[in-house]
Amino acid sequence: MLDGLMRGVIDAPLNRGGRWLAARGASADAVTLAGLALGLGAAGLLASGLSGLLVALPLLASRLADGLDGAVARAGGKTDFGGYLDIVCDFVFYAAIPLAFVLRDPTGNGAAGAFLLLSFYVNGATFLGYAILAAKRGMETTGRGEKSLYFTAGLLEGTETILFFLVIVLWPASFAPAAWVFGGLCLVTALARVLLARRVFR
């Protein structure tokens, strides 16, 4: 829901950063993988029992890299594989944070973490399925920035997910109730996308 608004705020500085990195030989794929490494590092810290800024800083750095990789690609040349790698790494990161909370406290966080992962799985399936059919029909959009895949708007998008992750990282005791609420909203987002697909692709 907030991604379209955020694009107007972050696109210009990201593009400047991407041009700077590309001019110094950085590849978009390397930035993508660096972002994944930072995200998995944050998840590892969480799973070991740490929280707060020690986890929030690498988590935010990983999302910065996730924004910069596209800017580097636009400056140095986009590839289909780069777009593929980016979405795969995003999904790995989004799964790693809930898993870290489950590993941290299986008894207290297990059910909520499993539900959250289920909601991410369902939401991801509706997102990728829609993108495949949109590409088949030649549909394009730049409403969520210049992307390799067709991004549909939704109640919950990347911005909301990052904010949710920050809340549970800074206040880990809130994970279980927050996961049930956020997971429920993810399923609402997925249902809305299915209904949209039914209208557009029939």
C-alpha positions as a Markdown table, in Angstrom:
| # | Residue | x | y | z |
|---|---|---|---|---|
| 1 | Met | 0.0 | 0.0 | 0.0 |
| 2 | Leu | 2.9 | 2.4 | 0.8 |
| 3 | Asp | 5.3 | 1.3 | -1.8 |
| 4 | Gly | 4.0 | 3.7 | -4.5 |
| 5 | Leu | 4.4 | 6.6 | -2.0 |
| 6 | Met | 7.9 | 5.5 | -1.0 |
| 7 | Arg | 9.1 | 5.2 | -4.5 |
| 8 | Gly | 8.8 | 9.0 | -4.9 |
| 9 | Val | 11.0 | 9.5 | -1.8 |
| 10 | Ile | 13.7 | 6.9 | -2.3 |
| 11 | Asp | 14.1 | 6.5 | -6.1 |
| 12 | Ala | 16.3 | 9.6 | -6.7 |
| 13 | Pro | 18.8 | 8.8 | -3.9 |
| 14 | Leu | 18.9 | 5.1 | -4.8 |
| 15 | Asn | 19.5 | 6.0 | -8.5 |
| 16 | Arg | 22.4 | 8.2 | -7.5 |
| 17 | Gly | 23.8 | 5.5 | -5.3 |
| 18 | Gly | 23.4 | 2.9 | -8.0 |
| 19 | Arg | 25.2 | 5.1 | -10.6 |
| 20 | Trp | 28.1 | 5.6 | -8.1 |
| 21 | Leu | 28.4 | 1.9 | -7.4 |
| 22 | Ala | 28.1 | 0.9 | -11.1 |
| 23 | Ala | 30.9 | 3.5 | -12.0 |
| 24 | Arg | 33.2 | 1.7 | -9.5 |
| 25 | Gly | 32.6 | -1.7 | -11.0 |
| 26 | Ala | 29.9 | -3.1 | -8.7 |
| 27 | Ser | 27.5 | -5.5 | -10.3 |
| 28 | Ala | 23.8 | -5.6 | -9.5 |
| 29 | Asp | 24.0 | -9.4 | -8.7 |
| 30 | Ala | 26.8 | -8.8 | -6.2 |
| 31 | Val | 24.7 | -6.1 | -4.4 |
| 32 | Thr | 21.7 | -8.5 | -4.4 |
| 33 | Leu | 23.8 | -11.2 | -2.8 |
| 34 | Ala | 25.3 | -8.8 | -0.3 |
| 35 | Gly | 21.8 | -7.8 | 0.7 |
| 36 | Leu | 20.8 | -11.4 | 1.2 |
| 37 | Ala | 24.0 | -12.1 | 3.3 |
| 38 | Leu | 23.1 | -9.1 | 5.5 |
| 39 | Gly | 19.5 | -10.3 | 5.9 |
| 40 | Leu | 20.5 | -13.8 | 6.8 |
| 41 | Gly | 23.1 | -12.4 | 9.2 |
| 42 | Ala | 20.2 | -10.4 | 10.9 |
| 43 | Ala | 18.2 | -13.6 | 11.0 |
| 44 | Gly | 21.1 | -15.5 | 12.6 |
| 45 | Leu | 21.5 | -12.9 | 15.3 |
| 46 | Leu | 17.8 | -13.1 | 16.0 |
| 47 | Ala | 17.8 | -16.9 | 16.2 |
| 48 | Ser | 20.7 | -16.7 | 18.7 |
| 49 | Gly | 18.7 | -14.5 | 21.1 |
| 50 | Leu | 19.8 | -11.0 | 20.1 |
| 51 | Ser | 17.5 | -8.2 | 19.2 |
| 52 | Gly | 17.3 | -4.4 | 19.0 |
| 53 | Leu | 19.7 | -2.3 | 17.0 |
| 54 | Leu | 22.2 | -5.1 | 16.7 |
| 55 | Val | 19.7 | -6.9 | 14.5 |
| 56 | Ala | 17.8 | -3.8 | 13.1 |
| 57 | Leu | 21.0 | -2.3 | 11.5 |
| 58 | Pro | 22.0 | -5.3 | 9.3 |
| 59 | Leu | 18.3 | -5.8 | 8.5 |
| 60 | Leu | 18.0 | -2.2 | 7.3 |
| 61 | Ala | 21.3 | -2.5 | 5.4 |
| 62 | Ser | 20.0 | -5.6 | 3.6 |
| 63 | Arg | 16.9 | -3.7 | 2.5 |
| 64 | Leu | 19.1 | -0.8 | 1.3 |
| 65 | Ala | 21.1 | -3.2 | -0.8 |
| 66 | Asp | 17.8 | -4.6 | -2.1 |
| 67 | Gly | 16.9 | -1.2 | -3.3 |
| 68 | Leu | 20.4 | -0.4 | -4.7 |
| 69 | Asp | 20.7 | -3.6 | -6.8 |
| 70 | Gly | 18.0 | -2.4 | -9.2 |
| 71 | Ala | 19.6 | 1.1 | -9.4 |
| 72 | Val | 22.9 | -0.5 | -10.2 |
| 73 | Ala | 21.2 | -2.6 | -12.8 |
| 74 | Arg | 19.6 | 0.4 | -14.4 |
| 75 | Ala | 23.0 | 2.2 | -14.5 |
| 76 | Gly | 25.0 | -0.8 | -15.7 |
| 77 | Gly | 22.6 | -2.8 | -17.7 |
| 78 | Lys | 19.6 | -5.0 | -16.6 |
| 79 | Thr | 19.5 | -8.8 | -17.1 |
| 80 | Asp | 16.6 | -11.2 | -16.7 |
| 81 | Phe | 18.7 | -13.3 | -14.4 |
| 82 | Gly | 19.3 | -10.3 | -12.2 |
| 83 | Gly | 15.6 | -9.8 | -11.8 |
| 84 | Tyr | 15.2 | -13.5 | -11.1 |
| 85 | Leu | 18.0 | -13.5 | -8.5 |
| 86 | Asp | 16.5 | -10.5 | -6.8 |
| 87 | Ile | 13.1 | -12.0 | -6.2 |
| 88 | Val | 14.5 | -15.3 | -5.1 |
| 89 | Cys | 16.7 | -13.5 | -2.5 |
| 90 | Asp | 13.8 | -11.4 | -1.4 |
| 91 | Phe | 11.7 | -14.6 | -0.7 |
| 92 | Val | 14.6 | -16.2 | 1.2 |
| 93 | Phe | 15.0 | -13.1 | 3.4 |
| 94 | Tyr | 11.3 | -12.8 | 4.1 |
| 95 | Ala | 11.2 | -16.5 | 5.2 |
| 96 | Ala | 14.4 | -16.2 | 7.3 |
| 97 | Ile | 13.1 | -13.7 | 9.7 |
| 98 | Pro | 10.0 | -15.6 | 10.9 |
| 99 | Leu | 12.1 | -18.8 | 11.0 |
| 100 | Ala | 14.6 | -17.1 | 13.2 |
| 101 | Phe | 11.8 | -16.2 | 15.7 |
| 102 | Val | 10.6 | -19.8 | 15.7 |
| 103 | Leu | 14.2 | -21.1 | 16.3 |
| 104 | Arg | 14.6 | -18.5 | 19.0 |
| 105 | Asp | 11.6 | -19.7 | 21.0 |
| 106 | Pro | 9.8 | -22.7 | 19.4 |
| 107 | Thr | 7.2 | -23.0 | 22.1 |
| 108 | Gly | 6.2 | -19.4 | 22.3 |
| 109 | Asn | 6.6 | -18.5 | 18.6 |
| 110 | Gly | 6.1 | -21.8 | 16.8 |
| 111 | Ala | 2.4 | -21.6 | 15.9 |
| 112 | Ala | 2.5 | -17.9 | 15.0 |
| 113 | Gly | 5.7 | -18.3 | 13.0 |
| 114 | Ala | 4.2 | -21.2 | 11.0 |
| 115 | Phe | 1.1 | -19.2 | 10.3 |
| 116 | Leu | 3.2 | -16.2 | 9.2 |
| 117 | Leu | 5.2 | -18.4 | 6.8 |
| 118 | Leu | 2.0 | -19.9 | 5.5 |
| 119 | Ser | 0.6 | -16.4 | 4.8 |
| 120 | Phe | 3.9 | -15.4 | 3.0 |
| 121 | Tyr | 3.8 | -18.5 | 0.9 |
| 122 | Val | 0.2 | -17.9 | -0.2 |
| 123 | Asn | 0.8 | -14.2 | -0.8 |
| 124 | Gly | 3.9 | -15.0 | -2.8 |
| 125 | Ala | 2.1 | -17.5 | -4.9 |
| 126 | Thr | -0.6 | -15.0 | -5.8 |
| 127 | Phe | 2.0 | -12.4 | -6.5 |
| 128 | Leu | 4.2 | -14.5 | -8.8 |
| 129 | Gly | 1.2 | -16.1 | -10.5 |
| 130 | Tyr | -0.2 | -12.7 | -11.4 |
| 131 | Ala | 3.2 | -11.5 | -12.6 |
| 132 | Ile | 3.5 | -14.6 | -14.9 |
| 133 | Leu | 0.1 | -14.0 | -16.5 |
| 134 | Ala | 0.7 | -10.2 | -16.7 |
| 135 | Ala | 3.9 | -10.9 | -18.6 |
| 136 | Lys | 2.1 | -13.3 | -20.9 |
| 137 | Arg | -0.3 | -10.6 | -21.8 |
| 138 | Gly | 2.4 | -7.9 | -22.2 |
| 139 | Met | 1.2 | -5.9 | -19.3 |
| 140 | Glu | 3.6 | -3.4 | -17.8 |
| 141 | Thr | 3.5 | -1.0 | -14.8 |
| 142 | Thr | 6.0 | 1.4 | -13.1 |
| 143 | Gly | 3.7 | 2.2 | -10.2 |
| 144 | Arg | 6.0 | 0.3 | -7.8 |
| 145 | Gly | 9.2 | 1.5 | -9.6 |
| 146 | Glu | 11.0 | -0.1 | -12.6 |
| 147 | Lys | 10.8 | -3.8 | -11.9 |
| 148 | Ser | 11.7 | -7.0 | -13.7 |
| 149 | Leu | 8.3 | -8.5 | -12.7 |
| 150 | Tyr | 4.8 | -7.0 | -12.8 |
| 151 | Phe | 4.1 | -5.7 | -9.3 |
| 152 | Thr | 0.5 | -5.5 | -8.2 |
| 153 | Ala | -0.5 | -3.1 | -5.5 |
| 154 | Gly | -1.8 | -4.6 | -2.3 |
| 155 | Leu | -2.8 | -3.9 | 1.3 |
| 156 | Leu | 0.7 | -5.1 | 2.4 |
| 157 | Glu | 3.8 | -4.6 | 0.3 |
| 158 | Gly | 7.5 | -4.3 | 0.9 |
| 159 | Thr | 7.3 | -1.1 | 2.9 |
| 160 | Glu | 4.8 | -2.5 | 5.4 |
| 161 | Thr | 6.8 | -5.8 | 5.7 |
| 162 | Ile | 10.0 | -4.0 | 6.5 |
| 163 | Leu | 8.2 | -1.8 | 9.1 |
| 164 | Phe | 6.7 | -5.0 | 10.6 |
| 165 | Phe | 10.1 | -6.7 | 10.8 |
| 166 | Leu | 11.5 | -3.6 | 12.5 |
| 167 | Val | 8.8 | -3.7 | 15.1 |
| 168 | Ile | 9.3 | -7.4 | 16.0 |
| 169 | Val | 13.1 | -7.0 | 15.9 |
| 170 | Leu | 13.1 | -4.0 | 18.3 |
| 171 | Trp | 10.3 | -5.6 | 20.5 |
| 172 | Pro | 10.7 | -9.4 | 20.1 |
| 173 | Ala | 8.1 | -10.1 | 22.8 |
| 174 | Ser | 5.5 | -8.7 | 20.3 |
| 175 | Phe | 6.3 | -11.3 | 17.7 |
| 176 | Ala | 3.5 | -13.8 | 18.3 |
| 177 | Pro | 0.5 | -11.4 | 18.4 |
| 178 | Ala | 2.0 | -9.3 | 15.6 |
| 179 | Ala | 2.6 | -12.3 | 13.4 |
| 180 | Trp | -1.0 | -13.4 | 13.7 |
| 181 | Val | -2.3 | -10.0 | 12.8 |
| 182 | Phe | 0.2 | -9.4 | 10.0 |
| 183 | Gly | -0.3 | -12.9 | 8.6 |
| 184 | Gly | -4.0 | -12.4 | 8.5 |
| 185 | Leu | -3.6 | -9.1 | 6.6 |
| 186 | Cys | -1.2 | -11.0 | 4.2 |
| 187 | Leu | -4.0 | -13.4 | 3.5 |
| 188 | Val | -6.4 | -10.5 | 2.9 |
| 189 | Thr | -3.9 | -9.1 | 0.4 |
| 190 | Ala | -3.6 | -12.5 | -1.3 |
| 191 | Leu | -7.4 | -12.8 | -1.6 |
| 192 | Ala | -7.7 | -9.3 | -3.1 |
| 193 | Arg | -5.1 | -10.3 | -5.7 |
| 194 | Val | -7.0 | -13.4 | -6.6 |
| 195 | Leu | -10.2 | -11.4 | -7.1 |
| 196 | Leu | -8.3 | -8.9 | -9.2 |
| 197 | Ala | -6.8 | -11.7 | -11.3 |
| 198 | Arg | -10.3 | -13.2 | -11.8 |
| 199 | Arg | -11.5 | -9.9 | -13.1 |
| 200 | Val | -8.4 | -9.1 | -15.3 |
| 201 | Phe | -7.6 | -12.6 | -16.7 |
| 202 | Arg | -11.0 | -14.1 | -17.4 |
